[in-house]
Amino acid sequence: MGGGPAGSSAAWRLRRGGASVLVIDKESFPRLKLCAGWITPEVVRDLEIDPGSYPHRFLTFDRMHAHFKWLHLPVKVVQHSIRRFEFDAWLLERSGASVVRHTVRHIQREAGAYVIDGEFRGRYLIGAGGTRCPVYRTFFRDANPRATELQTVTLEHEFAYDWRDPDCHLWFFDKGLPGYSWYVPKADGWLNVGVGGMAERLKRSGSDIKHHWAHFTRMLGKGLAPGAAYDPAGYSYYLRGNVEVARVEDAFITGDAAGLATRDMCEGIGPAVRSGFAAADAILKGSPYSLTDVTGASLGGGFATRLLDWAFTRGAGAAAAAPIPATI
Ligand SMILES: Cc1cc2nc3c(=O)[nH]c(=O)nc-3n(C[C@H](O)[C@H](O)[C@H](O)COP(=O)(O)OP(=O)(O)OC[C@H]3O[C@@H](n4cnc5c(N)ncnc54)[C@H](O)[C@@H]3O)c2cc1C
């Protein structure tokens, strides 16, 4: 259940393998998904997307700008942006799965099948419902309690804007933010800006995300986005911790439901896609479901990863001390 990148990737691979798939999502697609919409070349490759024939907004940056206080580091690196509103609907439609709009509330196991709200029945169940996934709640929460130290909070806004700077900018730890703020332009005059930080550390510092948002948008007003008007919204998700149990009988958890976003850049789309594929493979091939190929690091697991991980989750407990899987 869930038609975001984790669910649609699982559905796509299952359909290609000849399985019959039903995707249950509480929203009708296209639907709003709060997300900066930055995707890596690995995601493009994993999803076999040809940018030339992708029918929606797709922008490639050749450079990203990292800002640390007064330090400005332009980094030559190829990355992309999409709008989740378009991207998720396109992926879901491409999967070829049947989709039904329904808010999942109650799941039970009956005679070797999963029964959802007394209405839907299936042999396998993939939990791809994001942070508040009912599959996680029902079958996985006790085995994988979420570490509050790895919880992020965000505020963001995506809007039509005639941006002038076509590169992506990231401001790390600005004004003590335990995270970063972003400016991510999209093709054809759209822009996503936002602020994300570690929830516990923000609380401990006596600050909150709204305060950082106010500072950030004031700064944008004087620089990259003069005259923009904002109506921000927030969402919370978890960075990669210990996922002790990813499969219980024929139920799986994937993506944000499992808390798989990377520990250095808080990137969740790539891990969602890879975990969706892995769940599909486990069903199709009968192989063990493993998250070892799902990276917990966007920057390769080296020094930069360890530094950012430390800076985001320092002072955190045992869950945050878990090693970061760094497969790319
Ligand atoms: C502000 C913000 C910015 C981000 N920026 C980036 C970025 O730039 N790049 C990146 O890689 N990652 C980013 N992330 C993380 C990324 O968005 C997520 O990690 C990713 O969407 C996870 O995909 P998913 O398929 O697991 O879950 P989701 O995309 O959240 O999909 C879950 C689906 O489940 C459905 N659902 C939920 N509950 C129910 C229910 N009870 N019944 C039925 N359906 C239900 C939802 O409607 C939704 O469609 C960002 C996150 C936030 C909040």
The ligand as an ORCA input file, in Angstrom:
! r2SCAN-3c Opt
* xyz 0 1
  C      10.236     18.742      2.633
  C      10.891     17.491      2.141
  C      11.865     17.579      1.164
  C      12.460     16.404      0.661
  N      13.345     16.520     -0.361
  C      13.864     15.390     -0.914
  C      14.662     15.491     -2.080
  O      14.866     16.569     -2.625
  N      15.180     14.350     -2.586
  C      14.948     13.134     -2.008
  O      15.474     12.127     -2.496
  N      14.148     13.011     -0.920
  C      13.583     14.100     -0.379
  N      12.718     14.005      0.673
  C      12.360     12.658      1.165
  C      11.395     11.987      0.200
  O      10.334     12.852     -0.119
  C      10.819     10.697      0.812
  O      11.855      9.981      1.428
  C      10.141      9.837     -0.249
  O       8.991     10.469     -0.740
  C       9.750      8.468      0.338
  O       8.967      7.772     -0.601
  P       7.886      6.702     -0.128
  O       7.330      6.104     -1.370
  O       8.466      5.838      0.915
  O       6.757      7.552      0.626
  P       5.781      8.707      0.082
  O       6.354      9.362     -1.092
  O       5.463      9.538      1.285
  O       4.487      7.917     -0.376
  C       3.636      7.330      0.581
  C       2.243      7.204     -0.029
  O       1.411      6.479      0.913
  C       0.133      7.073      0.965
  N      -0.463      6.778      2.263
  C      -0.039      7.184      3.489
  N      -0.859      6.726      4.458
  C      -1.820      5.991      3.823
  C      -2.941      5.254      4.285
  N      -3.257      5.157      5.589
  N      -3.722      4.620      3.370
  C      -3.428      4.694      2.033
  N      -2.364      5.392      1.553
  C      -1.572      6.027      2.432
  C       0.410      8.567      0.762
  O      -0.733      9.234      0.253
  C       1.566      8.544     -0.242
  O       1.138      8.668     -1.572
  C      12.102     15.144      1.186
  C      11.125     15.060      2.183
  C      10.521     16.219      2.645
  C       9.450     16.115      3.687
*
